[in-house]
Amino acid sequence: MKLLIVEDEPVIARRIRRLSGLILGDRLEQVTVSNTLESGLAHLEKDEIDLLLLDLNLNGASGFDLLETIVARPFHTIIISAYTDKAIRAFEYGVLDFVPKPFNQDRLAQAFGRLEPGSAPSNGQVRYLAVQKRGRHVLFDIQDLTYIKGAGVYSELHFQDQSVEIHNKSLDALARLLPGHFDRIHKSYIVNSTLVRELAVASGGKYSAILKDGTDLPISRARYRELRKKWGD
């Protein structure tokens, strides 16, 4: 895992680096520390990372300026900040977690745990997904989503107005960000369950979710029973 820490306090930056090493162990391949937004952005322009650990106040500069720039990038972001009143706004940008200062190893480990496949979704209030279009980032309200289809390392966002956008994060990555009414129904599909009209069983034991607009999405055999119980069908 390649990690970028953007933190202007040297003592805190060293502590984050040390604890990250203890938590991730051999999985940690590379750690870079930047003490300004500018140096952090410069690193992101030339190197790929897997995880960004970002402070929100960097010598008076706002970490939200960095979030605005990188919101559609394919890596995850964890905020580490004393400004807990900014947590809701941060989650709107799709961050994986918000770790309040002061923090301990257990709390940081909990945040890192959300990177694992099958981990619990973030408890944050994610409202938007960002898509890069024509050199700029466009925010889309997730409540306008009908379903998401996996497309390799990317995802297709299907909206209620029938439009489709491509997101740089994988289906697994998005599943860890979305609120509870977005359900994984198949290895290739996440659906907005508020738009499901009914469950259907076809000949041969094929399961599907029929949406209010008539869209028919496959449900895996392993997920059908759990979804039927959850949706009360």
C-alpha positions in Angstrom: 0.0 0.0 0.0 1.3 3.5 -0.9 0.4 6.1 1.6 0.5 9.9 1.5 0.3 11.9 4.8 -0.5 15.6 4.4 0.0 17.1 7.9 1.8 20.3 8.9 2.7 19.3 12.4 6.0 17.3 12.3 5.3 15.5 15.6 1.8 14.4 14.5 3.1 13.4 11.1 5.7 11.2 12.6 3.2 9.6 14.9 0.8 8.9 12.0 3.6 7.4 10.1 4.8 5.2 13.0 1.2 4.0 13.8 0.5 3.3 10.2 3.5 1.1 10.0 2.5 -0.8 13.1 -1.1 -1.3 11.9 -0.4 -2.2 8.2 2.9 -4.0 8.7 4.2 -5.6 5.5 1.3 -4.3 3.5 2.8 -0.8 3.8 5.0 -0.4 0.7 5.7 3.4 0.7 5.0 6.4 2.9 5.3 10.0 1.8 4.8 13.0 4.2 3.9 16.4 2.9 3.5 19.4 5.2 1.7 21.7 2.7 -1.2 21.4 0.3 1.0 22.4 -2.5 3.6 19.6 -1.9 0.8 17.1 -1.4 -0.8 18.0 -4.7 2.5 17.9 -6.4 3.0 14.3 -5.2 -0.4 13.3 -6.3 0.3 14.7 -9.8 3.3 12.5 -10.3 2.8 9.4 -8.2 0.0 6.9 -7.6 -1.2 6.3 -4.0 -3.7 3.9 -2.4 -4.6 6.0 0.6 -4.4 9.7 1.6 -4.4 10.8 5.3 -5.3 14.5 5.3 -5.4 17.2 7.9 -7.9 19.9 7.3 -5.9 22.9 8.6 -2.4 23.2 7.1 -0.7 26.4 8.2 -4.0 28.2 7.6 -4.7 26.5 4.3 -7.9 24.4 4.0 -7.7 20.7 3.4 -11.0 21.0 1.6 -9.2 22.8 -1.2 -7.3 19.5 -1.7 -10.5 17.4 -1.5 -12.0 19.6 -4.2 -9.1 18.7 -6.5 -8.8 15.0 -5.9 -12.4 14.0 -5.1 -12.7 11.9 -8.3 -9.4 10.1 -7.9 -9.3 6.3 -7.5 -7.7 6.2 -4.0 -9.4 6.5 -0.6 -9.0 9.4 1.8 -9.1 9.4 5.6 -9.4 12.8 7.4 -7.4 13.2 10.6 -8.4 16.5 12.2 -9.4 18.3 15.4 -12.1 20.1 13.5 -14.9 17.6 14.2 -17.5 20.2 13.2 -16.3 19.7 9.6 -16.9 15.9 9.6 -20.3 16.0 7.8 -18.9 18.3 5.1 -15.9 15.9 4.7 -18.1 12.9 4.3 -20.0 14.6 1.5 -16.8 14.4 -0.5 -16.8 10.6 -0.1 -14.0 10.3 2.5 -13.6 6.8 4.0 -13.5 8.0 7.6 -13.0 11.0 9.9 -10.5 10.4 12.7 -10.7 13.2 15.4 -7.6 14.5 17.1 -6.3 13.4 19.5 -6.4 9.8 18.3 -4.9 6.5 19.4 -3.7 3.4 17.5 -7.0 1.6 17.9 -9.0 4.5 16.3 -6.6 4.7 13.4 -6.7 0.9 13.0 -10.5 1.1 12.9 -10.3 3.6 10.0 -7.8 1.4 8.1 -10.1 -1.5 8.6 -12.6 0.1 6.3 -10.2 -0.5 3.5 -10.7 -4.2 3.8 -13.1 -6.0 1.4 -16.4 -6.8 3.2 -15.8 -4.2 5.9 -18.6 -2.1 7.3 -19.6 1.0 5.2 -18.6 4.4 6.6 -21.0 5.9 9.1 -20.6 9.2 7.4 -23.2 11.2 5.5 -21.9 10.7 1.9 -24.1 12.9 -0.4 -22.1 13.2 -3.6 -19.9 11.1 -6.0 -17.5 13.1 -8.1 -16.9 12.3 -11.8 -14.1 13.8 -13.8 -15.5 15.4 -17.0 -13.6 17.5 -19.5 -10.8 18.3 -17.1 -13.1 19.3 -14.2 -14.9 17.5 -11.4 -18.7 17.3 -11.4 -20.6 16.3 -8.2 -23.6 14.0 -8.5 -26.1 13.6 -5.7 -26.2 9.9 -4.8 -29.9 10.1 -4.2 -30.3 10.4 -7.9 -28.6 7.1 -8.4 -30.6 4.1 -9.6 -27.9 1.5 -9.5 -24.1 1.0 -10.0 -22.6 -1.6 -12.3 -19.0 -2.8 -11.9 -16.7 -2.3 -15.0 -13.4 -3.7 -13.9 -11.4 -1.1 -11.9 -14.2 1.5 -12.8 -17.9 1.7 -12.1 -20.9 2.8 -14.2 -23.2 5.1 -12.4 -26.8 4.8 -13.7 -29.1 7.7 -12.7 -32.9 8.0 -12.6 -32.8 10.3 -15.7 -31.3 7.4 -17.6 -27.9 9.1 -17.9 -24.7 7.1 -17.2 -21.4 8.3 -15.8 -18.1 6.5 -15.3 -16.5 6.7 -11.8 -12.8 6.0 -11.2 -13.4 3.9 -8.1 -14.2 0.2 -8.3 -17.5 -1.3 -7.2 -15.9 -2.7 -4.0 -14.5 0.8 -3.2 -17.9 2.5 -3.7 -19.6 -0.1 -1.6 -17.6 1.0 1.4 -18.7 4.6 1.0 -22.5 4.4 0.2 -25.2 4.6 2.9 -27.2 1.6 4.0 -30.0 1.8 1.5 -27.5 1.0 -1.3 -27.3 -2.8 -1.3 -24.8 -5.1 -3.1 -27.1 -7.6 -4.9 -24.5 -9.2 -7.1 -20.8 -9.2 -7.6 -21.3 -6.6 -10.4 -24.3 -4.6 -9.1 -25.2 -2.2 -6.3 -28.8 -1.0 -6.2 -30.6 1.9 -4.6 -33.1 -0.3 -2.6 -35.7 2.6 -2.3 -36.2 2.1 -6.0 -36.8 -1.7 -6.0 -40.4 -2.6 -6.8 -40.2 -6.4 -6.3 -38.1 -9.5 -6.3 -38.6 -12.0 -9.0 -37.6 -15.7 -9.5 -37.4 -17.0 -13.0 -37.2 -20.5 -14.3 -33.9 -22.2 -13.5 -33.7 -20.4 -10.1 -32.5 -17.1 -11.5 -33.2 -14.2 -9.1 -33.6 -10.5 -10.0 -34.7 -7.2 -8.6 -37.3 -5.3 -10.7 -37.0 -1.6 -10.3 -39.8 0.9 -10.4 -38.7 2.0 -13.9 -38.9 -1.6 -15.1 -35.1 -2.3 -15.0 -34.3 -5.9 -14.3 -31.1 -6.5 -12.3 -29.6 -9.9 -11.4 -29.4 -11.0 -7.8 -26.9 -13.6 -6.8 -28.2 -16.8 -5.2 -26.0 -16.1 -2.1 -27.6 -12.7 -1.6 -31.2 -13.4 -2.4 -32.4 -14.7 1.0 -30.7 -11.9 2.9 -32.1 -9.3 0.6 -35.6 -10.7 0.8 -35.5 -10.6 4.6 -34.0 -7.0 4.6 -36.5 -5.6 2.1 -39.5 -7.4 3.6 -40.6 -9.0 0.4 
